[in-house]
Amino acid sequence: MPEWPEMEHYRKLLMERIGGQRIVGVEIVRPQSINVDPGEFARETIGSAVWYVERRGKYLIFHLDNGKRLLLHLMVGGSLFFGSEEERPDRTAQITLQFPNGNLYFIGLRLGYLHLLSVKDAAGRLAELGPDPMDRRLDAAAFAARFAGKRGMLKPALTDQSNVAGIGNCYADEMLHKAGIRPDVPVPQVDAAGWQRLHGAMRTVLEEAAAHGGYMEMPLYAGDTQTGKAAQLLQVYDREGEPCPKCGGAIVKTEVSGRKTFFCPVCQPEP
């Protein structure tokens, strides 16, 4: 599933391609992927310009100049492609937004969606999200405070979007490895030094991954050589049995709260 780096990468590339562009056509193949009648969706979007693309956690919000918002969540299996009909991947696009300079294809939206909302409704849908990992107000102390009084294991707390928005399965593992903390440690056992390390690891891991195009190897446009390069940076995620880049020990795969989890028992010892 796309996380903070993937959606931030998409946001920047989309701003370059559709920022200020008007939607000239809409095709809805799967009405379940939107929240209104396809006719209403078309009437409210065709002729409107996308004047800004915002990211909030794992969401993208397309700000239209008619005051409406398009709220995108790709969920598992979702991806985007911008280009011509000849260039697009050989996969079904559930939704297509047509622009004068190309089409934006929303692919794999079986669980994901693109909802047409008012400003108020969009804000309401996002109200329960925690702060952005890069929020200047979220220093190490404020970060630790988000988890004060929490029970259970640390990894599920990190991926709970009401605590901090945008961290998912992959980057939680990477952050924890960089911070030297086990994913299954109980939240109350993390001390002040641990929260400090984890906060720094969060910022570093997410920013580096975004700068390298995220880990999902699905090009956004023909000739895109940047998207997915962050897969080369991953230290533990999806690397079961491989040597840890830090210590050379074998990376272990386990489950934490039902999610596949990767860590190094040497670099991330039991407390």
Solvent accessible surface area in square Angstrom, and as a share of the most:
residue,aa,sasa,rsa
1,M,76,0.34
2,P,3,0.02
3,E,3,0.01
4,W,14,0.05
5,P,0,0.00
6,E,6,0.03
7,M,0,0.00
8,E,18,0.08
9,H,9,0.04
10,Y,7,0.03
11,R,44,0.16
12,K,104,0.44
13,L,16,0.08
14,L,0,0.00
15,M,59,0.26
16,E,125,0.56
17,R,53,0.19
18,I,0,0.00
19,G,28,0.27
20,G,51,0.49
21,Q,58,0.26
22,R,118,0.43
23,I,0,0.00
24,V,84,0.49
25,G,7,0.07
26,V,30,0.17
27,E,88,0.39
28,I,35,0.18
29,V,83,0.48
30,R,51,0.19
31,P,68,0.43
32,Q,127,0.57
33,S,0,0.00
34,I,10,0.05
35,N,63,0.32
36,V,39,0.22
37,D,90,0.47
38,P,50,0.31
39,G,30,0.28
40,E,64,0.29
41,F,0,0.00
42,A,25,0.19
43,R,179,0.65
44,E,54,0.24
45,T,0,0.00
46,I,79,0.40
47,G,42,0.40
48,S,9,0.06
49,A,9,0.07
50,V,0,0.00
51,W,139,0.49
52,Y,81,0.31
53,V,0,0.00
54,E,56,0.25
55,R,33,0.12
56,R,61,0.22
57,G,1,0.01
58,K,21,0.09
59,Y,35,0.13
60,L,0,0.00
61,I,4,0.02
62,F,0,0.00
63,H,21,0.09
64,L,1,0.00
65,D,69,0.36
66,N,70,0.36
67,G,37,0.36
68,K,58,0.24
69,R,33,0.12
70,L,0,0.00
71,L,1,0.00
72,L,0,0.00
73,H,18,0.08
74,L,2,0.01
75,M,56,0.25
76,V,88,0.50
77,G,35,0.34
78,G,0,0.00
79,S,5,0.03
80,L,2,0.01
81,F,11,0.05
82,F,13,0.06
83,G,9,0.09
84,S,40,0.26
85,E,103,0.46
86,E,155,0.69
87,E,88,0.40
88,R,57,0.21
89,P,50,0.32
90,D,152,0.79
91,R,106,0.39
92,T,73,0.43
93,A,5,0.04
94,Q,4,0.02
95,I,0,0.00
96,T,6,0.04
97,L,1,0.00
98,Q,62,0.28
99,F,8,0.03
100,P,91,0.58
101,N,81,0.41
102,G,15,0.15
103,N,29,0.15
104,L,0,0.00
105,Y,2,0.01
106,F,0,0.00
107,I,3,0.01
108,G,11,0.10
109,L,0,0.00
110,R,145,0.53
111,L,115,0.57
112,G,4,0.04
113,Y,40,0.15
114,L,0,0.00
115,H,30,0.13
116,L,12,0.06
117,L,17,0.08
118,S,40,0.26
119,V,77,0.44
120,K,171,0.72
121,D,76,0.40
122,A,6,0.05
123,A,61,0.47
124,G,49,0.47
125,R,99,0.36
126,L,22,0.11
127,A,76,0.59
128,E,148,0.66
129,L,29,0.14
130,G,2,0.02
131,P,30,0.19
132,D,28,0.14
133,P,0,0.00
134,M,42,0.19
135,D,30,0.15
136,R,234,0.85
137,R,198,0.72
138,L,6,0.03
139,D,76,0.40
140,A,17,0.13
141,A,77,0.60
142,A,34,0.27
143,F,0,0.00
144,A,26,0.20
145,A,66,0.51
146,R,90,0.33
147,F,3,0.01
148,A,76,0.59
149,G,74,0.71
150,K,74,0.31
151,R,196,0.72
152,G,47,0.45
153,M,70,0.31
154,L,0,0.00
155,K,2,0.01
156,P,40,0.25
157,A,11,0.09
158,L,0,0.00
159,T,11,0.06
160,D,61,0.32
161,Q,43,0.19
162,S,51,0.33
163,N,5,0.03
164,V,0,0.00
165,A,0,0.00
166,G,0,0.00
167,I,0,0.00
168,G,1,0.01
169,N,31,0.16
170,C,1,0.00
171,Y,2,0.01
172,A,0,0.00
173,D,1,0.00
174,E,10,0.05
175,M,0,0.00
176,L,0,0.00
177,H,1,0.00
178,K,96,0.41
179,A,5,0.04
180,G,25,0.24
181,I,16,0.08
182,R,36,0.13
183,P,2,0.01
184,D,49,0.25
185,V,8,0.05
186,P,52,0.33
187,V,5,0.03
188,P,78,0.49
189,Q,106,0.47
190,V,16,0.09
191,D,89,0.46
192,A,86,0.67
193,A,57,0.44
194,G,2,0.02
195,W,22,0.08
196,Q,110,0.49
197,R,117,0.43
198,L,0,0.00
199,H,19,0.08
200,G,34,0.33
201,A,4,0.03
202,M,0,0.00
203,R,60,0.22
204,T,47,0.28
205,V,21,0.12
206,L,0,0.00
207,E,95,0.42
208,E,89,0.40
209,A,4,0.03
210,A,12,0.10
211,A,67,0.52
212,H,77,0.35
213,G,1,0.01
214,G,0,0.00
215,Y,37,0.14
216,M,25,0.11
217,E,126,0.56
218,M,65,0.29
219,P,69,0.44
220,L,0,0.00
221,Y,53,0.20
222,A,56,0.43
223,G,68,0.66
224,D,14,0.07
225,T,107,0.62
226,Q,77,0.34
227,T,17,0.10
228,G,3,0.03
229,K,86,0.36
230,A,0,0.00
231,A,22,0.17
232,Q,133,0.59
233,L,65,0.33
234,L,18,0.09
235,Q,63,0.28
236,V,0,0.00
237,Y,24,0.09
238,D,92,0.48
239,R,64,0.23
240,E,106,0.47
241,G,53,0.51
242,E,72,0.32
243,P,95,0.60
244,C,3,0.02
245,P,82,0.52
246,K,113,0.48
247,C,61,0.36
248,G,48,0.46
249,G,20,0.19
250,A,62,0.48
251,I,3,0.01
252,V,57,0.32
253,K,94,0.40
254,T,51,0.30
255,E,123,0.55
256,V,5,0.03
257,S,74,0.48
258,G,62,0.60
259,R,103,0.38
260,K,79,0.33
261,T,0,0.00
262,F,3,0.01
263,F,12,0.05
264,C,0,0.00
265,P,52,0.33
266,V,97,0.56
267,C,30,0.18
268,Q,1,0.00
269,P,76,0.48
270,E,130,0.58
271,P,123,0.78
